[in-house]
């Protein structure tokens, strides 16, 4: 069955949230996908990060059943259903470009780059919903430093794994694949930028970007590329998937900025998953004290 959604509609215009959540829970129960179905391997030796927020965390069930991962379907509940058979082992990440030590790393080597930390971060989606997620990973800077970028490396480009046989629903996603993203080097080196391997004390579920994803908490969620297979250091600004698909709606920087609305809805308000009332969106998703200096002198309306 193909469901067409008019481009101008918001998700809240289509189905009331209460009905949608009940439908997700019904589907999960009907196919036997309770929270245990996505339980991953426990990750030992995790330290608590001082960079964490003290806000109430979003329940595991919501974090793992309300996802954007268009390779596995465009509905929020689709990735949890369709990604169950996605193969994430063995896994390698190719490091290349303007770097002194290009190489191919297996996941075990990546995991040994730095000690794992739990960081409870706010996670804000461009569609005006948000979560608080206990991500597990290590600073991307730790990997970058060991790869020894050259003086020409001004940006870090990321590319996701893509296999049309494992991801047949990608053909209906309306995006070019494989998914690509990028950060300026100083953004990538910022202590808040996390190379993530887990959540809630366990390895990442497939629908959340297993086995390796990016988390940049002051940017909209689509900057957090999932299932990373290639990292390339470049001199020029790399392409990013949503910007390629619609540059008028999705800029390269994609910082959370309540004063810059999406052309089809406001970004001034957001709804935290599990809450009824909307709250005001905060500049840089509340991380302004840490990251505002990265954009000193920039026009953040033009560089959205």
C-alpha contacts under 8 A as a table, 3 or more apart, distances in Angstrom:
res1	aa1	res2	aa2	distance
5	X	9	X	7.20
6	X	9	X	5.66
8	X	264	X	6.42
9	X	13	X	6.05
9	X	14	X	7.22
10	X	13	X	5.17
10	X	14	X	6.86
10	X	265	X	7.68
11	X	14	X	5.34
11	X	15	X	6.67
12	X	15	X	5.83
12	X	16	X	5.98
12	X	17	X	6.87
13	X	16	X	7.46
15	X	19	X	6.75
15	X	20	X	6.27
16	X	19	X	5.43
16	X	20	X	6.26
17	X	20	X	4.92
17	X	21	X	6.08
18	X	21	X	5.29
18	X	22	X	6.22
19	X	22	X	5.18
19	X	23	X	6.12
20	X	23	X	5.03
20	X	24	X	6.25
21	X	24	X	5.09
21	X	25	X	6.25
22	X	25	X	5.14
22	X	26	X	6.05
23	X	26	X	5.01
23	X	27	X	6.11
24	X	27	X	5.14
24	X	28	X	6.08
24	X	65	X	7.54
24	X	77	X	6.26
25	X	28	X	5.07
25	X	29	X	6.14
26	X	29	X	5.18
26	X	30	X	5.97
27	X	30	X	4.92
27	X	31	X	6.24
27	X	33	X	8.00
28	X	31	X	5.57
28	X	32	X	5.94
28	X	33	X	4.57
28	X	34	X	5.98
29	X	32	X	4.95
29	X	33	X	5.82
29	X	34	X	6.23
30	X	33	X	7.63
32	X	37	X	7.54
33	X	36	X	7.31
33	X	37	X	5.19
33	X	38	X	7.61
33	X	81	X	7.92
34	X	37	X	5.52
34	X	38	X	7.68
35	X	38	X	5.78
35	X	39	X	6.62
35	X	60	X	7.54
35	X	61	X	5.96
36	X	39	X	4.98
38	X	64	X	7.87
38	X	205	X	5.79
39	X	202	X	7.25
39	X	205	X	7.24
40	X	202	X	5.23
40	X	203	X	5.03
40	X	204	X	6.67
40	X	205	X	6.45
41	X	202	X	5.26
41	X	203	X	5.39
42	X	201	X	5.96
42	X	202	X	4.37
42	X	203	X	6.52
43	X	46	X	6.95
43	X	198	X	7.80
43	X	201	X	5.86
43	X	202	X	5.29
43	X	203	X	6.56
45	X	115	X	7.98
45	X	116	X	7.14
46	X	115	X	7.46
46	X	116	X	5.22
46	X	117	X	5.15
46	X	118	X	6.37
46	X	136	X	7.83
46	X	201	X	7.84
47	X	116	X	6.60
47	X	117	X	4.77
47	X	118	X	6.13
48	X	52	X	7.96
48	X	117	X	5.73
48	X	118	X	5.08
48	X	119	X	6.75
49	X	52	X	5.78
49	X	117	X	5.88
49	X	118	X	5.81
49	X	119	X	5.45
50	X	119	X	7.90
51	X	119	X	6.51
51	X	120	X	7.78
51	X	192	X	7.51
52	X	118	X	7.93
52	X	119	X	4.93
52	X	120	X	4.54
52	X	121	X	5.99
53	X	119	X	7.92
53	X	120	X	5.61
53	X	121	X	6.06
53	X	122	X	7.44
54	X	120	X	7.65
55	X	132	X	7.21
56	X	132	X	6.96
57	X	120	X	7.55
57	X	131	X	7.48
57	X	132	X	4.84
57	X	133	X	5.91
57	X	134	X	7.15
58	X	62	X	6.79
58	X	63	X	6.60
58	X	131	X	5.75
58	X	132	X	5.21
58	X	133	X	6.19
58	X	273	X	7.04
58	X	274	X	7.50
59	X	62	X	5.51
59	X	63	X	6.38
60	X	63	X	5.03
60	X	64	X	6.10
60	X	200	X	7.30
61	X	64	X	5.39
61	X	65	X	6.10
62	X	65	X	5.22
62	X	66	X	5.67
62	X	273	X	7.53
63	X	66	X	5.94
63	X	67	X	7.36
63	X	131	X	7.54
63	X	133	X	7.28
64	X	67	X	6.89
64	X	80	X	6.85
64	X	205	X	7.26
64	X	207	X	6.87
64	X	208	X	6.61
65	X	76	X	7.15
65	X	77	X	5.49
65	X	79	X	7.63
65	X	80	X	5.56
65	X	207	X	7.91
66	X	76	X	4.95
66	X	77	X	5.60
66	X	80	X	7.97
67	X	76	X	5.01
67	X	77	X	6.65
67	X	78	X	7.95
67	X	79	X	6.59
67	X	80	X	7.66
67	X	207	X	6.84
67	X	208	X	6.95
68	X	74	X	6.92
68	X	75	X	7.72
68	X	76	X	6.04
68	X	79	X	7.42
69	X	72	X	5.82
69	X	73	X	6.63
69	X	74	X	6.95
69	X	79	X	6.10
69	X	207	X	6.84
69	X	208	X	7.85
70	X	73	X	4.77
70	X	74	X	5.00
70	X	79	X	7.72
70	X	169	X	7.71
70	X	170	X	6.08
70	X	173	X	5.43
71	X	74	X	7.94
71	X	167	X	5.52
71	X	168	X	7.49
71	X	169	X	6.01
71	X	170	X	4.17
71	X	171	X	7.97
71	X	173	X	6.78
72	X	78	X	6.43
72	X	79	X	4.90
72	X	82	X	5.63
72	X	83	X	6.12
72	X	167	X	5.84
72	X	168	X	7.52
72	X	169	X	5.53
72	X	170	X	6.22
73	X	76	X	7.91
73	X	78	X	5.22
73	X	79	X	5.97
73	X	82	X	7.45
73	X	169	X	5.54
73	X	170	X	6.62
73	X	172	X	7.51
73	X	173	X	6.66
74	X	78	X	6.69
74	X	79	X	7.98
74	X	173	X	6.21
75	X	78	X	5.19
75	X	79	X	7.77
76	X	79	X	7.02
77	X	80	X	5.90
77	X	81	X	6.92
78	X	81	X	5.30
78	X	82	X	5.90
79	X	82	X	5.04
79	X	83	X	5.36
79	X	207	X	5.12
80	X	83	X	5.87
80	X	84	X	6.80
80	X	206	X	7.60
80	X	207	X	5.28
81	X	84	X	6.27
82	X	85	X	7.47
83	X	86	X	5.25
83	X	206	X	5.85
83	X	207	X	5.86
84	X	206	X	6.58
84	X	207	X	7.80
85	X	166	X	7.91
86	X	166	X	6.34
86	X	206	X	6.80
87	X	90	X	7.94
88	X	91	X	5.92
88	X	206	X	7.96
88	X	210	X	6.72
88	X	211	X	6.10
90	X	106	X	7.62
90	X	107	X	7.73
91	X	106	X	5.79
91	X	107	X	5.69
91	X	211	X	7.89
91	X	229	X	7.94
92	X	104	X	6.46
92	X	105	X	5.42
92	X	106	X	4.23
92	X	107	X	5.85
92	X	229	X	6.42
93	X	104	X	5.62
93	X	105	X	5.25
93	X	106	X	6.31
93	X	107	X	7.34
93	X	228	X	6.94
93	X	229	X	4.57
93	X	230	X	5.22
93	X	231	X	7.19
94	X	102	X	7.77
94	X	103	X	6.06
94	X	104	X	4.36
94	X	105	X	6.39
94	X	229	X	6.33
94	X	230	X	4.64
94	X	231	X	6.16
95	X	102	X	5.21
95	X	103	X	5.26
95	X	104	X	5.98
95	X	105	X	7.67
95	X	147	X	7.94
95	X	230	X	6.10
95	X	231	X	4.99
95	X	232	X	5.85
96	X	99	X	6.39
96	X	101	X	7.87
96	X	102	X	4.73
96	X	103	X	6.76
96	X	230	X	7.91
96	X	231	X	6.50
96	X	232	X	4.85
96	X	233	X	6.45
97	X	102	X	7.22
97	X	232	X	5.10
97	X	233	X	4.78
97	X	234	X	6.08
98	X	149	X	5.88
98	X	150	X	5.51
98	X	151	X	7.97
98	X	152	X	6.29
98	X	153	X	5.39
98	X	232	X	7.50
98	X	233	X	4.97
98	X	234	X	5.79
98	X	235	X	7.46
99	X	102	X	6.05
99	X	147	X	6.33
99	X	148	X	5.70
99	X	149	X	3.97
99	X	150	X	5.19
99	X	153	X	7.34
99	X	233	X	6.48
100	X	147	X	6.54
100	X	148	X	5.32
100	X	149	X	5.86
100	X	150	X	6.29
101	X	147	X	5.21
101	X	148	X	6.34
101	X	149	X	7.87
102	X	147	X	7.07
105	X	108	X	7.98
105	X	109	X	5.90
105	X	110	X	6.49
106	X	109	X	5.44
106	X	110	X	6.54
107	X	110	X	5.00
107	X	111	X	6.15
108	X	111	X	5.10
108	X	112	X	6.48
109	X	112	X	5.25
109	X	113	X	6.82
110	X	113	X	5.43
110	X	143	X	7.71
111	X	114	X	7.03
112	X	115	X	7.18
113	X	142	X	6.40
113	X	143	X	6.05
114	X	138	X	6.07
114	X	139	X	7.79
114	X	142	X	6.40
114	X	143	X	7.98
115	X	137	X	7.99
115	X	138	X	6.51
116	X	136	X	6.46
116	X	137	X	5.02
116	X	138	X	5.31
117	X	136	X	5.48
117	X	137	X	5.50
117	X	138	X	6.03
118	X	134	X	6.09
118	X	135	X	5.69
118	X	136	X	4.46
118	X	137	X	6.75
118	X	199	X	7.84
118	X	201	X	7.75
119	X	133	X	7.99
119	X	134	X	5.46
119	X	135	X	5.31
119	X	136	X	6.18
119	X	137	X	7.91
120	X	132	X	6.59
120	X	133	X	5.44
120	X	134	X	4.09
120	X	135	X	6.06
121	X	132	X	5.64
121	X	133	X	5.55
121	X	134	X	6.41
121	X	135	X	7.07
121	X	217	X	6.34
122	X	130	X	7.20
122	X	131	X	5.93
122	X	132	X	4.49
122	X	133	X	6.48
122	X	217	X	6.30
122	X	285	X	7.13
123	X	130	X	5.49
123	X	131	X	5.09
123	X	132	X	5.84
123	X	133	X	6.87
123	X	217	X	6.01
123	X	220	X	7.49
123	X	221	X	6.43
123	X	285	X	7.93
124	X	128	X	7.18
124	X	129	X	6.25
124	X	130	X	4.40
124	X	131	X	6.61
124	X	217	X	7.67
124	X	219	X	7.36
124	X	220	X	5.41
124	X	221	X	5.74
124	X	256	X	7.61
124	X	285	X	6.94
125	X	128	X	5.70
125	X	129	X	5.50
125	X	130	X	5.88
125	X	220	X	5.12
125	X	221	X	4.82
125	X	222	X	7.14
126	X	129	X	7.37
126	X	220	X	5.61
126	X	221	X	6.93
126	X	222	X	7.68
126	X	262	X	7.81
126	X	267	X	7.43
128	X	266	X	7.90
128	X	267	X	6.23
128	X	269	X	6.69
128	X	270	X	4.51
128	X	271	X	6.31
129	X	270	X	5.21
129	X	271	X	4.72
129	X	272	X	5.63
129	X	273	X	6.58
130	X	270	X	6.70
130	X	271	X	6.12
130	X	272	X	4.64
130	X	273	X	6.04
131	X	272	X	5.70
131	X	273	X	5.84
133	X	199	X	7.28
133	X	200	X	7.92
134	X	199	X	5.49
134	X	200	X	5.62
135	X	196	X	6.59
135	X	197	X	7.85
135	X	198	X	5.93
135	X	199	X	4.43
135	X	200	X	6.84
136	X	196	X	5.59
136	X	197	X	5.88
136	X	198	X	4.69
136	X	199	X	5.27
136	X	200	X	7.57
136	X	201	X	7.09
137	X	194	X	6.17
137	X	195	X	5.47
137	X	196	X	4.12
137	X	197	X	5.30
137	X	198	X	6.61
138	X	142	X	7.38
138	X	194	X	5.59
138	X	195	X	5.53
138	X	196	X	6.63
139	X	142	X	5.65
139	X	143	X	7.67
139	X	189	X	7.88
139	X	190	X	8.00
139	X	191	X	5.98
139	X	192	X	6.95
139	X	193	X	5.83
139	X	194	X	4.65
139	X	195	X	5.90
140	X	143	X	5.53
140	X	144	X	6.42
140	X	188	X	6.52
140	X	189	X	6.56
140	X	191	X	7.90
140	X	193	X	5.97
140	X	194	X	5.36
140	X	195	X	5.07
141	X	144	X	4.93
141	X	145	X	5.99
141	X	188	X	6.60
141	X	189	X	4.58
141	X	190	X	7.01
141	X	191	X	7.13
141	X	193	X	7.76
142	X	145	X	5.43
142	X	146	X	6.58
143	X	146	X	5.34
143	X	147	X	6.41
144	X	147	X	5.21
144	X	148	X	6.57
144	X	149	X	7.02
144	X	189	X	7.59
145	X	148	X	5.36
145	X	149	X	7.33
149	X	152	X	7.81
149	X	153	X	5.95
149	X	233	X	7.09
150	X	153	X	5.58
151	X	154	X	7.76
152	X	234	X	7.13
152	X	235	X	5.31
153	X	156	X	7.52
153	X	185	X	7.37
153	X	233	X	5.43
153	X	234	X	5.05
153	X	235	X	4.98
154	X	184	X	6.26
154	X	185	X	5.31
154	X	233	X	7.34
154	X	234	X	6.02
154	X	235	X	4.92
154	X	236	X	6.83
154	X	237	X	7.81
155	X	182	X	6.93
155	X	183	X	5.72
155	X	184	X	4.41
155	X	185	X	4.72
155	X	233	X	5.88
155	X	234	X	5.22
155	X	235	X	6.19
155	X	236	X	6.74
155	X	237	X	6.17
155	X	238	X	7.20
156	X	182	X	5.56
156	X	183	X	5.37
156	X	184	X	6.30
156	X	185	X	6.07
156	X	188	X	6.98
156	X	231	X	6.89
156	X	232	X	5.85
156	X	233	X	4.72
156	X	234	X	6.22
156	X	238	X	7.73
157	X	180	X	7.30
157	X	181	X	5.86
157	X	182	X	4.27
157	X	183	X	6.61
157	X	231	X	5.68
157	X	232	X	4.98
157	X	233	X	6.15
157	X	234	X	7.06
157	X	238	X	5.91
157	X	239	X	7.92
158	X	180	X	5.55
158	X	181	X	5.14
158	X	182	X	5.81
158	X	225	X	7.42
158	X	228	X	6.76
158	X	229	X	7.74
158	X	230	X	5.75
158	X	231	X	4.71
158	X	232	X	6.39
159	X	178	X	6.63
159	X	179	X	5.88
159	X	180	X	4.48
159	X	181	X	6.57
159	X	225	X	7.75
159	X	228	X	5.87
159	X	229	X	5.96
159	X	230	X	5.06
159	X	231	X	6.54
160	X	178	X	5.84
160	X	179	X	5.37
160	X	180	X	6.35
160	X	225	X	6.89
160	X	226	X	6.25
160	X	227	X	5.36
160	X	228	X	4.38
160	X	229	X	5.18
160	X	230	X	6.75
161	X	178	X	6.55
161	X	179	X	7.88
161	X	227	X	5.89
161	X	228	X	6.06
161	X	229	X	5.12
161	X	230	X	7.91
162	X	167	X	7.38
162	X	177	X	6.94
162	X	178	X	5.30
162	X	179	X	7.84
163	X	166	X	5.42
163	X	167	X	5.88
164	X	167	X	4.73
164	X	168	X	5.11
164	X	170	X	7.14
165	X	168	X	5.63
167	X	170	X	5.73
168	X	171	X	6.33
169	X	172	X	5.65
169	X	173	X	6.95
170	X	173	X	4.99
170	X	174	X	7.80
170	X	175	X	7.94
170	X	177	X	7.91
171	X	174	X	7.01
175	X	241	X	7.16
175	X	242	X	7.57
175	X	245	X	6.28
176	X	179	X	6.81
176	X	241	X	6.80
176	X	245	X	7.39
177	X	180	X	7.77
177	X	241	X	7.93
179	X	225	X	7.53
179	X	240	X	7.64
179	X	241	X	5.69
180	X	225	X	7.31
180	X	239	X	6.79
180	X	240	X	5.07
180	X	241	X	5.29
181	X	223	X	6.48
181	X	225	X	6.51
181	X	238	X	7.35
181	X	239	X	6.47
181	X	240	X	4.24
181	X	241	X	6.36
182	X	223	X	7.76
182	X	237	X	7.62
182	X	238	X	5.89
182	X	239	X	6.92
182	X	240	X	6.23
182	X	252	X	7.83
183	X	187	X	5.96
183	X	188	X	5.81
183	X	253	X	7.74
184	X	187	X	5.24
184	X	188	X	6.24
184	X	237	X	7.60
185	X	188	X	5.01
185	X	189	X	6.12
186	X	189	X	5.04
186	X	190	X	6.11
186	X	294	X	7.40
187	X	190	X	5.22
187	X	193	X	7.30
187	X	294	X	7.38
188	X	193	X	6.11
189	X	193	X	7.01
190	X	193	X	5.65
191	X	194	X	7.67
192	X	216	X	6.84
192	X	217	X	7.17
193	X	214	X	7.55
193	X	215	X	6.09
193	X	216	X	4.94
193	X	217	X	7.25
194	X	214	X	5.94
194	X	215	X	5.09
194	X	216	X	6.46
195	X	212	X	7.00
195	X	213	X	6.00
195	X	214	X	4.91
195	X	215	X	6.44
196	X	212	X	5.74
196	X	213	X	5.18
196	X	214	X	5.75
196	X	215	X	6.57
197	X	203	X	5.86
197	X	204	X	5.79
197	X	210	X	7.02
197	X	211	X	5.87
197	X	212	X	5.02
197	X	213	X	6.69
198	X	201	X	6.68
198	X	202	X	5.31
198	X	203	X	4.05
198	X	204	X	4.17
198	X	205	X	7.80
198	X	210	X	7.93
198	X	211	X	7.86
199	X	202	X	5.54
199	X	203	X	6.41
199	X	204	X	5.92
203	X	210	X	7.55
203	X	211	X	7.27
204	X	208	X	6.11
204	X	209	X	6.56
204	X	210	X	4.91
204	X	211	X	5.96
204	X	212	X	7.71
205	X	208	X	5.40
205	X	209	X	6.85
205	X	210	X	5.70
205	X	211	X	7.77
206	X	209	X	5.46
206	X	210	X	4.64
206	X	211	X	7.20
207	X	210	X	7.09
208	X	226	X	7.27
209	X	212	X	6.30
209	X	213	X	5.59
209	X	225	X	7.71
209	X	226	X	4.20
209	X	227	X	4.94
210	X	213	X	6.84
210	X	226	X	6.96
210	X	227	X	5.40
211	X	227	X	5.83
211	X	228	X	7.93
212	X	226	X	6.54
212	X	227	X	5.10
212	X	228	X	5.68
213	X	224	X	6.63
213	X	225	X	5.70
213	X	226	X	4.33
213	X	227	X	5.44
213	X	228	X	5.78
214	X	223	X	7.75
214	X	224	X	4.60
214	X	225	X	5.44
214	X	226	X	6.53
214	X	228	X	7.95
215	X	221	X	7.84
215	X	223	X	7.67
215	X	224	X	4.87
215	X	225	X	7.75
216	X	219	X	5.75
216	X	221	X	7.78
216	X	223	X	7.06
216	X	224	X	6.22
217	X	220	X	7.55
217	X	221	X	7.84
217	X	285	X	7.10
217	X	287	X	7.65
218	X	255	X	6.07
218	X	256	X	6.08
218	X	284	X	4.66
218	X	285	X	5.07
218	X	286	X	7.24
218	X	287	X	5.88
218	X	288	X	7.82
218	X	291	X	7.80
219	X	223	X	6.63
219	X	253	X	7.71
219	X	254	X	5.64
219	X	255	X	4.21
219	X	256	X	5.17
219	X	284	X	6.73
219	X	285	X	7.22
220	X	223	X	6.07
220	X	224	X	7.88
220	X	254	X	5.94
220	X	255	X	6.18
220	X	256	X	5.78
221	X	224	X	5.45
222	X	225	X	6.64
222	X	242	X	7.92
223	X	254	X	7.33
225	X	228	X	6.84
228	X	231	X	7.67
234	X	237	X	7.23
234	X	238	X	7.25
239	X	243	X	7.36
239	X	244	X	6.88
239	X	252	X	7.98
240	X	243	X	5.42
240	X	244	X	6.12
240	X	252	X	6.74
241	X	244	X	5.08
241	X	245	X	6.18
242	X	245	X	4.91
242	X	246	X	6.05
242	X	247	X	7.25
242	X	250	X	5.90
242	X	251	X	7.96
243	X	246	X	5.23
243	X	247	X	4.39
243	X	248	X	7.77
243	X	249	X	7.50
243	X	250	X	4.97
243	X	251	X	5.61
243	X	252	X	6.35
244	X	247	X	6.02
246	X	249	X	5.68
246	X	250	X	6.20
247	X	250	X	5.21
247	X	251	X	5.99
248	X	251	X	7.30
249	X	262	X	6.08
249	X	263	X	6.36
250	X	254	X	6.76
250	X	304	X	7.51
251	X	254	X	5.50
251	X	303	X	6.88
251	X	304	X	5.12
252	X	303	X	7.51
252	X	304	X	6.97
253	X	303	X	6.46
253	X	304	X	5.68
254	X	304	X	5.50
255	X	284	X	6.01
255	X	304	X	6.64
256	X	282	X	7.62
256	X	283	X	5.90
256	X	284	X	4.69
256	X	285	X	5.57
257	X	260	X	5.68
257	X	267	X	7.29
257	X	268	X	7.98
257	X	281	X	7.82
257	X	282	X	7.26
257	X	283	X	5.01
257	X	284	X	6.09
257	X	285	X	7.72
257	X	304	X	7.99
258	X	261	X	6.72
258	X	266	X	7.84
258	X	267	X	4.93
258	X	268	X	4.32
258	X	269	X	7.43
258	X	281	X	5.69
258	X	282	X	6.53
258	X	283	X	6.13
259	X	267	X	7.15
259	X	268	X	6.48
260	X	266	X	7.97
260	X	267	X	6.77
260	X	301	X	6.29
260	X	304	X	7.42
261	X	264	X	7.83
261	X	265	X	6.39
261	X	266	X	4.75
261	X	267	X	4.94
261	X	268	X	7.25
262	X	265	X	5.31
262	X	266	X	5.99
262	X	267	X	6.49
263	X	266	X	7.76
266	X	269	X	6.90
267	X	270	X	7.06
267	X	281	X	6.93
268	X	280	X	6.02
268	X	281	X	5.24
269	X	278	X	6.15
269	X	279	X	5.55
269	X	280	X	4.59
269	X	281	X	4.97
270	X	278	X	5.35
270	X	279	X	5.48
270	X	280	X	6.32
270	X	281	X	5.84
271	X	275	X	6.68
271	X	276	X	7.29
271	X	277	X	6.61
271	X	278	X	4.51
271	X	279	X	6.24
272	X	275	X	5.50
272	X	278	X	7.15
272	X	279	X	7.75
275	X	278	X	7.62
281	X	285	X	6.95
282	X	285	X	5.07
282	X	286	X	5.35
283	X	286	X	5.89
283	X	287	X	7.57
283	X	288	X	6.47
284	X	287	X	5.30
284	X	288	X	5.22
284	X	291	X	7.69
284	X	292	X	7.65
285	X	288	X	7.41
286	X	289	X	7.92
287	X	290	X	5.58
287	X	291	X	6.30
287	X	292	X	7.92
288	X	291	X	5.21
288	X	292	X	4.94
289	X	292	X	6.21
290	X	293	X	7.48
291	X	294	X	5.60
291	X	295	X	7.75
292	X	295	X	5.74
292	X	296	X	6.78
293	X	296	X	5.14
295	X	298	X	5.42
295	X	300	X	7.86
298	X	303	X	7.30
299	X	302	X	5.46
299	X	303	X	5.97
300	X	303	X	4.77
300	X	304	X	5.49
301	X	304	X	5.30
